[in-house]
């Protein structure tokens, strides 16, 4: 007799989706306190916004519009990270609001004070060179991580994998990043001293939104969030280990932020656009790769668990063996959608997407032990019928067909992004 | 179970909440309080040039002390705040690619952009011992008077703002004017 291969999730901490968030949350003290903190943060940021709105109304509208647009793709990517077990939108909004209202409100006086303390205990030279690199990350990373802790206090049952911590951490970071960018843009308008002009806003958008956007607070927040997720989820490990990993993750977020803000390589590679690009990559790529690796590992672990739940159905109308394999990886899910579009048009692309979502939802409900799965099975079958009508009954991409076009499209998009980045760097005087 | 009974889970939640508030309070109020407890002024030699940043130096007026919270020297720019009792003497060096007139206009707009502040009197041309040409003017705000001067040198603007109560200004302005005349742009000393 051979032992059955066990899932990674079964060997360690189980992946168990929490129940639907209910009104029971309001009985927790944390809910009301976080609500009060959000109101206080909104009031404080409202005062700052009102000052800008009085002095530079058009610039404020432009800054808010541009950075709100920037938030859209970030929000989409972050919320898609956990495709199989999506987080409740209300909690994602709360995480975003914490970053944009509470973490910023706390960080403004805290960072300024720490910067001054560095100057007082060290010297003005030290503060000028390293103040931004030490004060900002120290205060901001703690304030943002507390946002993920707040989510845990409000809805602990919704954090059931490291990936959930990544998603909430990234959302807190995104909220912080967008509001901070708007404040920086308005600061640039004030410093320019030319009244209500939007040129400083556009420059700030190119610099902070475009060049620094990818490797900014969203990334740092994701790293720290992974640590909180590990601390909460991995009950199979000792408390000391979990605390150690959580602190290491927060330290990693802090170190990435310090590296990004540091004066290192400020002049070391010259002044050209290539040098600026090299600095951006050197300072931004390590945390990006680290986060990608973390997300990949956490996602695979979770996907393994949920697809195993679907396999127990043994009903090819609900999910076929090939679809289970496709559901395990983001790239294969995307390839299946791409293949459907090439073969049967955009409606098939949309139907495959809805089918994959319905299958993921079904897997989550099975894991929850929901007594009545009929509603979720019905939705899967409905999408299957649509696909059958479109002549594309199975949501998979056959090996060797389709993916190369997707790869070519990805390469083209990347090249386009680099070209736009290059143009932005050159426009900002890097060349 | 009676109504209003606090469960263990709620107690734990409350403890977590208290820890969260303490941590946030530490960042928002604790750090500023600690900062407030530490002295911010520091003695500075007034017999030799002080490097502001961006290759610009100035000889501080006698009796001046540096406020380290608003002093930030770097290779391409810099700010120094001298305090002579209650009088603030701020010199700021920033990269700038415009003319002297546009630099003056920019500073004037920043001054008048602050509620209650207005530019007063006429502007005068000034020059430093090192050959920098600039424009000087005055302004007033709630309970305070002030003086500003702007110089442009080799892609940099040097802004000087002095503020304080009228009596204090009258007593210290001669020394500050003498100090402003020692402003010198020496690119070889940048950084």
Interface residues (C-beta under 8 A of the other chain):
Chain A: X27 X28 X29 X30 X33 X37 X55 X102 X105 X106 X107 X109 X110 X112 X113 X114 X116 X117 X119 X120 X121 X123 X124 X125 X127 X128 X129 X131 X139 X142 X143 X146 X149 X150 X152 X153 X190 X191 X192 X193 X194 X195 X267
Chain B: X10 X13 X14 X16 X17 X20 X21 X23 X24 X27 X28 X29 X31 X32 X34 X35 X38 X39 X40 X53 X66 X68 X69 X71 X72 X73 X74 X75 X78 X80 X105 X106 X107 X109 X110 X113
